[in-house]
Amino acid sequence: MNLRLKRLLSKPTLSALSRLSPRSISPASTIFTTFNGGKTPSSPPFQTPSNTHHPKSFYSSPHLKFSLSTARRTSSETQDSDEEYEVAMNEFLSRFVHRMRGRLNEAYPQSDKPTIDAMLLVIVDKLVGQMEKGASLQEMVMSKEDLSEDLWRTVWEVSHEVYSDMEREKKKEKMKKFLQSEQVKALTRFASEVGVRGDMLHELRFKWAREAMEESEFYESLEKYREEEEDEEEAEEGEVVAEEAAVESGEEGGASGGGGGLPKRHGKIKYKLYGLDLSGAQWKEVADKIHEAGEVFFPQEAKSITGKCKLVTDKILGMRMDDDPQTLLNEWVELLQPNRVDWVSLLEKLREKDALLYLKIAEHVLDEPSFQADIQDYFKLIDIHATENRLEDAERLLKKMSEKGMSPDLLTVTSLVRMYSKAGNLERAKEAFESLKSLGFKPDQDIYSCMIMAYVNAGQPKSGEGLMREMETRDIKPSEEIHMALLRAFAQRGDVSGAQRIVTTMQFAGYQQTPESCILLVEACGKAGNPSEARRHFDSMARLGYKPDDRCTAIMISAYEKKNELDRALHLLLQLEKEGFEPGIATYSVLVDWLGKLQLVDEVEQMLGKIAQLGEAPPLKIQVSLCDMYSRAGIEKKALQALGVLEAKKDLLAQEDFERIIQGLIKGNFVQEAQRIHKLMEDQGFTTSESLNISLMATKTFGTGSGSRRRGKR
């Protein structure tokens, strides 16, 4: 490239230019003759990209041209517009000088500054002359009295670069206004309130500002189009035709030269370069800042994928879950040399095709240096795994993130709280919750609800109630579902005072008492062994207008069973039947269990007949009761029949069910069956209680053999 420019500017020419000062250069023809040597060189001094995209306008309009509406402006508006135009033109030429100086210094490293300055003044003078004529690149190239063809192409390219920088800076300034608009501020505040933080909030804010700016530009373009239409209607027909012909000629010339790389003229160009002082280091700093801002406001596009790289891409998209993607990814990187935008484009295609494959490959991509993974990328994957309750995958990514020196942010920790709470891992949920507080985040209703449910699922409703009180002190109203979850937990544990506190809190919070809350109060009293208090809550349901259903009645009968008050239970059933109540399978199940413990075999079988009439399959609990009753009664056939049903559903049995079955078999002297069920119980992972161990040891010491005392083979 240096040799080509040296052919254009020979040594005698350089010597002549070096003796010229900016003030001594006057006639344009003399300058051209001295600079160009009177002929066009055969080889270009600069290489110009063949595929350069050029903007359409110097300001925001497609073409700066005179119109009738401009002529009708007031003198003050015209003066302001001219001053603004002169400032913009001076900035354009100063930036052009700075960039062109770099090209000349690269081509002529041995030339001193006065020589380079003389060259620049000649080029700028010729450029301004062509701009005043409104010439296109084709007209410049075809001009034999100006600079050479290749030098004009270089001027055109540098002009385009300067012009693009100025356009980006204008858009950046315009974007700042929209970033501070009330609409964007409102959206940002809302996103912050719902938990969006960090880089994601930053990206969303710029996205909303860009959308607002694009909408504004769209309506501005419509308004300008309307004004242009009105101006054309008022113009004379001949002038319109001439103007259209000039525009078409300019567009054709621009197309042949690679696009419009120069700003359109606005009358006579008045410019001041002040001896090229404006081409100093400050313009380099400005250009660097513009390029950096352009990367934020106008992200890069993904590279086009063709040839072998496209084949590798298709292989990646068509992978199976058990394939190792690292080899293909390495080949893809070698072929494409991707940046972050290319990686994001690939991952989006994977996500649309196969979500699981996307997660697998995205985890590999996190380790790629060209992807430049940040904490937001880790959060996206962790949040997906947490939502799907995949603890191991989420914790693996969390460990990898910590190895990279990244600490979890608010969004990541919030996702972990939800994940551990849902999985029932109370300790890890507490750690994440405390970490959330240490980061300065005040938990919202959703986070509090997750933690309360974690305590409920872990059997610690009092700790969950403490968090609910903390919510109330912060003026966060707990939902009705949270109240009911705590009430249900207290009821299952037989904690009457805790259940009553929750009901009272619900009433103060404005939640009306429901049939479910009444039933849970009855259950709490029944499990606490207080049937009279349970009956009081049972009767209060009727006063509230709720009729007790089968489940509520079964809970009340179970409360009487705790104290073995069979007469009161039967009296209640008779009273309810008079009111139209018909027992269901829940009530019959409680009665079968109770009567079975009393060895009332005939009455139990009558109950079984009524259950059969309901047409529903009896619950497993009834089979446990029947096995225990028939074993104790020595009815071998029916005992073994019920035992067979239970063995087939051993995975559904709890520890207390196993122990009751074994104790019943021991009491009925079914020793071999008892030992077999005991082994089955241990295989299920249950531990043997002390009382059951004593019973089993007694059978080994005093037992007389399996079935030696069986009786009553009904």
Salt bridges, closest charged atoms under 4 A:
ASP82 OD1 - HIS266 NE2 3.49
GLU91 OE2 - ARG95 NH2 2.59
ASP117 OD1 - ARG101 NH1 3.04
ASP117 OD2 - LYS113 NZ 2.85
GLU132 OE1 - LYS268 NZ 3.09
ASP146 OD1 - LYS126 NZ 3.83
GLU149 OE2 - ARG153 NH2 3.26
GLU157 OE2 - ARG103 NH2 3.07
GLU161 OE1 - ARG99 NH1 3.41
GLU161 OE2 - ARG103 NH2 3.40
ASP165 OD2 - ARG99 NH2 2.37
ASP165 OD1 - ARG168 NH2 2.29
ASP165 OD1 - HIS291 NE2 3.68
GLU167 OE2 - LYS170 NZ 3.55
GLU169 OE1 - ARG95 NH2 2.47
GLU173 OE2 - LYS176 NZ 3.50
GLU211 OE2 - LYS207 NZ 2.69
GLU217 OE2 - LYS174 NZ 3.60
GLU220 OE1 - LYS174 NZ 3.47
GLU223 OE2 - ARG226 NH2 2.23
GLU230 OE2 - ARG226 NH1 2.61
ASP231 OD1 - ARG72 NH2 3.74
GLU234 OE1 - ARG72 NH1 2.66
GLU243 OE2 - LYS65 NZ 3.34
GLU285 OE2 - LYS289 NZ 3.39
ASP288 OD2 - LYS284 NZ 3.38
ASP314 OD2 - LYS310 NZ 3.60
ASP322 OD1 - ARG320 NE 3.91
ASP323 OD1 - ARG320 NH2 3.79
GLU331 OE2 - LYS308 NZ 3.97
GLU363 OE2 - ARG396 NE 2.74
GLU363 OE2 - LYS400 NZ 3.75
ASP367 OD2 - LYS400 NZ 3.63
ASP367 OD1 - LYS404 NZ 3.82
ASP377 OD1 - ARG340 NH2 2.93
ASP393 OD2 - HIS385 ND1 3.80
ASP393 OD2 - ARG390 NE 3.86
ASP393 OD1 - ARG396 NH1 2.93
GLU395 OE2 - ARG428 NH1 3.33
GLU431 OE1 - ARG428 NE 3.42
ASP446 OD2 - ARG418 NH2 2.67
GLU465 OE2 - ARG469 NH2 2.86
GLU465 OE1 - ARG501 NH2 2.88
GLU470 OE2 - LYS437 NZ 3.17
GLU472 OE1 - ARG469 NH1 3.51
GLU516 OE2 - ARG488 NH2 3.81
GLU516 OE1 - ARG551 NH1 3.07
GLU523 OE2 - LYS527 NZ 3.51
GLU533 OE2 - ARG536 NH2 2.42
GLU533 OE2 - HIS537 NE2 3.50
ASP539 OD1 - ARG535 NE 3.11
GLU561 OE2 - LYS597 NZ 3.38
GLU565 OE1 - ARG568 NH1 3.67
ASP593 OD2 - LYS597 NZ 3.49
ASP593 OD1 - ARG660 NH1 2.41
GLU605 OE2 - LYS638 NZ 2.76
GLU605 OE1 - ARG714 NH2 3.66
ASP628 OD1 - ARG632 NE 2.76
ASP628 OD2 - ARG660 NE 3.45
GLU636 OE2 - ARG710 NH1 2.71
GLU636 OE1 - LYS713 NZ 3.63
GLU647 OE2 - ARG676 NH2 2.91
GLU673 OE2 - ARG710 NH2 2.93
GLU682 OE2 - HIS678 NE2 3.44
ASP683 OD2 - LYS679 NZ 3.45
